[in-house]
Amino acid sequence: METKGKKSDRQEPLRDYGSTTNRNARSNVATHMQTYTAGEDSSRLAEMAREFGLEHQRKPRNQVRERVNIPLNRLRTFLVDRILDPEFANIRMRSVYTSHHGAFDFDQESEELMGRPPSWLEDRLDDEVGGERVGQEDPHAQGLGGDLPSAVLGIIKGMVGPAILYLPHGFANAGWAVAIPILILCTMLFLSSAACLLDSWKLERTKAAEANALVRKKAKRVILSYPELAYRALGAPGEATVKIGIALMQSGVCLTYLIFVPQNLKTVTKILLGYDINASYFMTVMLLFQIPMSWIRDIRKLTITNLLANVLILYGLVTCLCFAFANAVKSDTGRRALEEIVYKFTNLDAFKSEWFLFIGTSVLLFEGSITLLVPLQEAVYREEDRERFPEVYKRVIFGIISFYTFFGIVCWMCFGDDVKTVMTTSLPEGNLAATVQLAYSIAVIFTFPLQNFPSLEIATMSISSSMKATCGRCTSWLQYRNVIASALVCLLAVVAVATMESLDKVVSLMGSLLGCPLAFVFPPLIHNSLDDNLNAGRRRFNWIIAGLGFCAMVLASFTTLLKW
């Protein structure tokens, strides 16, 4: 019996043949699968050769795969949290859905949207891995906020858009000696106003925390936003003015989109098919997409389309720069590439007569980013990251504006003073240029619902409330949000058709008349009103910012209207 037992022990390695796991793993399949690595161990083969009385062992087979440290069921979590993150769309929703204090009558759906994640994220939170809910210890996965890298992506998403394509024409109309200082001044004013809003947010958040500590009660979270801060500082008229400004500003941005896309598609059709089709036909096709998409209220469901839009915009920018550099090195006089670039750069005009149009163009570059500032700050979850956010925001904005300046000057230098308002329509004819124009058109079509969402929510709630008060139930079918939203999109299309040939002036007027008050005037006034402890120097500085913003609005708007 003892001999048989020894024999049994000697045969035991046969069951582990080809495995590098510990023998105890045989009793635990899960542990074995986590530590198993395909391939063969040389010492184990030598032991087996001795068992069978062989002189030489077989050469081990090469390893064919490596151990996967991260379980595959975590891969979906990673993709959702970092690539399909709905937080940016959630931030844009927070810029509209403020705390309820009677300014507008929110319906039940809008109240629920603020506390409800999108359906696909709800499904993920319901999944269980190892007996624990996915994301249970991750505030970002629960929709409570994100980290600083997520905030940086949000800043870039909120600012970088098709408006950059208007810059080369703007530089060509203004001249570099005027355009660059205007762009720098607008950036400094914008960052100063952003600091005012962030200081106001911090002050109001501290007040709320102190009030909760006094009553020793955890109060319902108050959603702070630009309109909410305006309400606390300037009352209901201030909030209404800011909301109307946001609605008109975002509608103005979408108006430029409705001009931009038909012009691009007209050029693409002419290049690829040889047909010169009127841009108004493409406007009709675009409306067939935009009207149904305007009915979507939970814009977090558009995360995938927005991701695609960002990829297409990146492709367009890189390709445009490649076209620009390829055109810049071409020389008719035999100069080398670098000499040709220096020659063309030094021969750019320093001053042009239509420089005033660049004021509105430079303001529109921010595309309403000021409205997303406070929700972005609130979306940063960790307290130490929140403290760092203002400085990070400043650096990211400086980086974006630096790239904008580089892009505008390079494209102006390479395509000359005749560069068109929509820069992509100035690209040399060809299939590659057509792909850029088509990519930008698709990107704008996907971006349109996200940009138009704040204006639609503000306008539909306001119009519906007014109709209920004045008309009652006799026009109840006209009070539905989808009916009002469809009518507003069609109204924008009518204005776009009427201004199709004046896109540069539309851009300038939208930026100066609507962008200047929102970006430069109201934030300093809000800060002065909310903070009673401001020193006299900071208070005067805020008044100077507001005054400069007001002067820029009047000057640029008046001169643009005269030039029309």
Secondary structure as GFF3:
##gff-version 3
##sequence-region A 1 564
A	DSSP	alpha_helix	2	11	.	.	.	ID=ss1
A	DSSP	three_ten_helix	12	16	.	.	.	ID=ss2
A	DSSP	three_ten_helix	23	27	.	.	.	ID=ss3
A	DSSP	alpha_helix	29	35	.	.	.	ID=ss4
A	DSSP	alpha_helix	42	51	.	.	.	ID=ss5
A	DSSP	three_ten_helix	72	74	.	.	.	ID=ss6
A	DSSP	alpha_helix	75	82	.	.	.	ID=ss7
A	DSSP	alpha_helix	87	94	.	.	.	ID=ss8
A	DSSP	alpha_helix	108	115	.	.	.	ID=ss9
A	DSSP	alpha_helix	119	126	.	.	.	ID=ss10
A	DSSP	beta_strand	128	129	.	.	.	ID=ss11
A	DSSP	beta_strand	132	133	.	.	.	ID=ss12
A	DSSP	alpha_helix	148	159	.	.	.	ID=ss13
A	DSSP	three_ten_helix	162	166	.	.	.	ID=ss14
A	DSSP	alpha_helix	167	174	.	.	.	ID=ss15
A	DSSP	alpha_helix	176	215	.	.	.	ID=ss16
A	DSSP	alpha_helix	226	272	.	.	.	ID=ss17
A	DSSP	alpha_helix	279	293	.	.	.	ID=ss18
A	DSSP	three_ten_helix	299	302	.	.	.	ID=ss19
A	DSSP	alpha_helix	303	328	.	.	.	ID=ss20
A	DSSP	alpha_helix	337	346	.	.	.	ID=ss21
A	DSSP	alpha_helix	357	364	.	.	.	ID=ss22
A	DSSP	alpha_helix	369	379	.	.	.	ID=ss23
A	DSSP	alpha_helix	383	415	.	.	.	ID=ss24
A	DSSP	three_ten_helix	423	426	.	.	.	ID=ss25
A	DSSP	alpha_helix	431	471	.	.	.	ID=ss26
A	DSSP	three_ten_helix	472	479	.	.	.	ID=ss27
A	DSSP	alpha_helix	481	498	.	.	.	ID=ss28
A	DSSP	alpha_helix	503	509	.	.	.	ID=ss29
A	DSSP	pi_helix	510	515	.	.	.	ID=ss30
A	DSSP	alpha_helix	516	516	.	.	.	ID=ss31
A	DSSP	pi_helix	517	521	.	.	.	ID=ss32
A	DSSP	alpha_helix	522	530	.	.	.	ID=ss33
A	DSSP	alpha_helix	536	563	.	.	.	ID=ss34
###
